[in-house]
Amino acid sequence: MGDIFADKPVSINGIFLGMDSDHVILYQAREGRAFFKSASDTGEIQEIVSVPSDLLPSFFWTKNYAGNGMIGFLTKEDEFVLYEQNHRLARFPDIRRTVMPPWYAYMPDRDTIFMEWACYETRSGRKKWDFPLPVAERAYKKFLACETWRELPNDLIMTQINVDQENIYISLMDQSGNIMRSVSLPIFYAYHNVGVAQNYIYLIQPIENTRFPAEVILFDFNLNEIGRYDVDSNRINYEVWFDSHNKHFYVLGNGIVTRVNIMDGQKRIDPIPFDQIEISSWGVLPNDMLYFVKKERELFFLDPQENMECVLRHKIKGYCLKLVPLENGNVLLVSLNNRKKEQVILQVICFDKQAPVN
């Protein structure tokens, strides 16, 4: 693996909103104006949009978007606006403000934006179409909810719609809002998660309405079922992570990491060196290293190829907000200054480079 080391941390004033490719998007208010800024991993800042502060409600962060050089956010007029270089492109007055995070938006091109249950034109704000329902609306019960949707590399979009407390639909639709295929799955409503990772759509949930063991169901991006896998762990974490070769997936539960071979279902179980309750977040990096954030204050890298050897233990400056793989193979650690709540700390974790000389 070579040397792994952390670059010198860089502090930037602002509130963290999210990522646009390798750049951090920040918000800062001063002297009656609100500034949206983009920062590189080395702390170089570029202002994107500046508007009067009184345009924004205190909860504007519940709906924001950054991408394609554009910034979108809520206003006090209960509408979503999209800006580019201080020029307002469009207003979207029918965005559902009452739906709290997680919020997700996606622009396949500069002329189209998907938000919540609808697709809009970015220049006019006109709604193109609502997200389609896989069955007649009258067939749904009071629990009808769109839990998630994600764009796929094959230009289709995956949606998950909960019908009631017992059934969900996972559907594929094209960029024009036509449903191409749907599958209906029984679920235990309180404990399940649908996600997209690597080359797969996955569902993870307990088996037979119990908290353990858990079952992982994998689909390809055409909703063909790949396999079903039992994972004998309680206190399961409802995330699934895949290695870079798409040969294995990992789940976390009861203080152990279980690696499952997708082809034959064989499992390898490895304990983790700390209590699962202490884990704030975890995942698999593109270089197949496993990372764990402990109590938001400490970062661990474990190497699954070396019996989960800990190859890096790093004290985080402040509280961890996000860990972002960069295009150059390094990892950007974004944390919040625990003393200055409007200051973000950026620190690059470097792989396969010559460590700096002190």
Secondary structure, DSSP 4 states (H G I P E B T S, - for coil): ---EEEPPPEEEESEEEEEETTEEEEEEEETTEEEEEEE-TT--EEEEEEEEGGGS-TTGGGSEEEETTEEEEE-TTS-EEEEETTEEEEEETT--TT--SS--EEEEETTEEEETTEEEETTT--EEEEPPPSS-GGG--TT-EEEEEEE-TTS-EEEEEE-SSSEEEEEEE-TTS-EEEEEEEE--TTS-EEEEETTEEEEEEESTTSSSSEEEEEE-TT--EEEEEEE--SSB-S--EE-TTSSEEEEEETTEEEEEETTT--EEEEE-SS-GGGEEEEEE-TTS-EEEEETTTEEEEEEGGGTTEEEEEEE-SSEEEEEEE-TTS-EEEEEE-SS-TTEEEEEEEEESSPPPP-
